[in-house]
Amino acid sequence: MKLIYTDLITSVTSNKSHLNSDYSIAKVLNNYPKQAYISNSTNTRIVVACSGAEAIFISYLAESIQVFFENSSAQILGSVSKTNSYSVDEAYLLNGLTHWNDGFFVEVPSNTANVIIQLVNTTNVQGNIDHWSAAGDSFGKLMTGTGSTTINHDDYPQIRLGTFVGGSQITRITGLGDGNRNLKFASGGTTDFTVSSMTLPVVVNTIRAGKLLTTVNPQVGLTESSEEFGITEENATGLNFRIGESRRVFAGSLSVKESERANVTRILKGIRAQPIAAEILGYQESTSVFGFLSVQPTLSYSTQGSQLYSMNFEIKEIV
């Protein structure tokens, strides 16, 4: 398991602007992943100044991510990349209860001064949406059947803040989808047009870079569960509905050597209930998470007389 337990980021900049000021690049440094950076371009370059960092974590939405490590003389020390494939039919995009996108946890070469992140989206995720019905002032709605059928936003996960519809970008989503002013574009859309393409926005929720604590992978028995939380309310018909979130919870135990015990214990106690970035399993990218230690780790002897301990932990995702 790997944990980033300090914050060594001094600045984050982007070569592109944002959807609006509520989604500026500065949002990647707060502790609220839902307050994300949404770029006004599908090809965006981000530079993270983080001299002395040993690892970096990024949560993002992009089909392609390339990470370059640059020293203070602007020399590239190395790079890593990852690709993701998104389909409008997959449950990954249909999960409307969580902000979470993909997570990328990468160790940083020594002498790195800047981490350069290139994010790209290119796939047409239009599906059967083929018509924009304008209501004036860049407001309107998306439709199917060349404008004969209204749609339900919940059935179309590609309709999200920042999505590019042709040359326009969605800046506001209200209603179910059938209202004449349920969507708003950043510009254009003042007249009806045929939709020929839709592209997902480049989104970055969280970036963390700092010192790295590395332990062995958790022991057999590690669990990954989903925790639901929120508010239950009653509507006019008397039926209950839930407004809430779901987050991942990782729990298990680590093997800690006597030679490592003091340092591991000191670090884990110091970050109790503090936001951290973690990679739970080194061989499984899906266990990269931005979360917090929800309970104080406990230490126990594994075998009488040995110098090996079991340390129990629980990390909950921040949403």
LINKA-V708869 format. One record per residue. N is the residue number from 1. SS is DSSP state (H for helix, E for strand, - for the rest). OMEGA is omega in whole degrees, 0 to 359 (999 if undefined). Layout:
BEGIN
n/ss/omega
N/SS/OMEGA
N/SS/OMEGA
END
This chain:
BEGIN
n/ss/omega
1/-/180
2/E/179
3/E/169
4/E/190
5/-/172
6/-/179
7/-/181
8/-/178
9/-/178
10/-/177
11/E/174
12/E/179
13/E/178
14/E/177
15/-/177
16/-/178
17/-/185
18/E/177
19/-/168
20/-/188
21/H/176
22/H/183
23/H/182
24/-/182
25/H/180
26/H/182
27/H/182
28/H/184
29/H/178
30/-/183
31/-/182
32/-/184
33/-/179
34/-/176
35/-/190
36/-/167
37/E/174
38/E/183
39/E/174
40/-/179
41/-/177
42/-/178
43/E/192
44/E/180
45/E/181
46/E/178
47/E/180
48/E/176
49/E/187
50/-/180
51/-/180
52/-/180
53/-/179
54/-/178
55/E/177
56/E/178
57/E/178
58/E/168
59/E/195
60/E/169
61/E/177
62/-/179
63/-/181
64/E/174
65/E/174
66/E/182
67/E/180
68/E/179
69/E/187
70/E/176
71/-/185
72/-/177
73/-/178
74/-/175
75/-/180
76/E/182
77/E/181
78/E/180
79/E/173
80/E/180
81/E/180
82/E/176
83/E/178
84/-/180
85/-/181
86/-/177
87/-/181
88/-/181
89/-/186
90/-/183
91/H/181
92/H/180
93/H/183
94/H/181
95/-/183
96/-/185
97/-/183
98/-/177
99/-/202
100/-/176
101/-/178
102/E/177
103/E/181
104/E/181
105/E/188
106/E/172
107/E/186
108/-/177
109/-/177
110/-/182
111/-/175
112/-/176
113/-/181
114/E/171
115/E/182
116/E/185
117/E/178
118/E/184
119/E/185
120/E/169
121/-/181
122/-/188
123/-/174
124/-/181
125/-/184
126/-/185
127/-/181
128/-/174
129/-/186
130/-/185
131/E/171
132/E/178
133/E/186
134/E/176
135/E/180
136/E/178
137/-/180
138/-/174
139/E/176
140/E/179
141/E/176
142/E/186
143/E/175
144/E/178
145/-/183
146/-/174
147/-/182
148/-/187
149/E/174
150/E/184
151/-/175
152/-/182
153/H/183
154/H/181
155/H/185
156/-/184
157/-/178
158/-/175
159/-/182
160/-/179
161/-/178
162/-/180
163/-/178
164/E/176
165/E/189
166/-/178
167/-/182
168/E/182
169/E/181
170/E/180
171/E/180
172/E/178
173/E/177
174/-/176
175/-/183
176/-/182
177/-/183
178/-/181
179/-/183
180/-/182
181/-/182
182/-/180
183/E/176
184/E/177
185/E/175
186/-/177
187/-/179
188/-/179
189/-/181
190/-/176
191/-/179
192/-/173
193/E/177
194/E/180
195/-/180
196/-/180
197/-/172
198/E/182
199/E/179
200/-/179
201/-/168
202/-/182
203/E/172
204/E/181
205/E/189
206/E/169
207/E/176
208/E/177
209/E/181
210/E/180
211/-/188
212/E/169
213/E/181
214/E/173
215/-/175
216/-/176
217/-/179
218/-/181
219/-/174
220/-/184
221/-/175
222/-/178
223/E/171
224/E/182
225/E/179
226/E/181
227/E/179
228/E/177
229/E/181
230/E/184
231/E/174
232/E/181
233/E/179
234/E/180
235/-/188
236/-/182
237/-/181
238/-/180
239/-/178
240/E/172
241/E/188
242/E/170
243/E/185
244/E/182
245/E/169
246/E/179
247/E/179
248/E/177
249/E/178
250/E/180
251/E/180
252/E/180
253/E/179
254/E/170
255/E/183
256/E/178
257/E/178
258/H/181
259/H/182
260/H/191
261/H/186
262/H/182
263/H/180
264/H/180
265/H/181
266/H/182
267/H/183
268/H/176
269/H/182
270/H/182
271/-/178
272/E/178
273/-/176
274/-/178
275/-/179
276/E/171
277/E/184
278/E/168
279/E/188
280/-/179
281/-/184
282/-/183
283/-/184
284/-/184
285/H/183
286/H/179
287/H/171
288/E/189
289/E/169
290/E/187
291/E/180
292/E/174
293/E/187
294/-/176
295/-/177
296/-/178
297/-/180
298/E/184
299/E/178
300/E/178
301/E/178
302/-/181
303/-/182
304/-/177
305/-/181
306/-/175
307/-/180
308/E/183
309/E/170
310/E/179
311/E/179
312/E/181
313/E/172
314/E/178
315/E/178
316/E/179
317/E/174
318/-/180
319/-/999
END
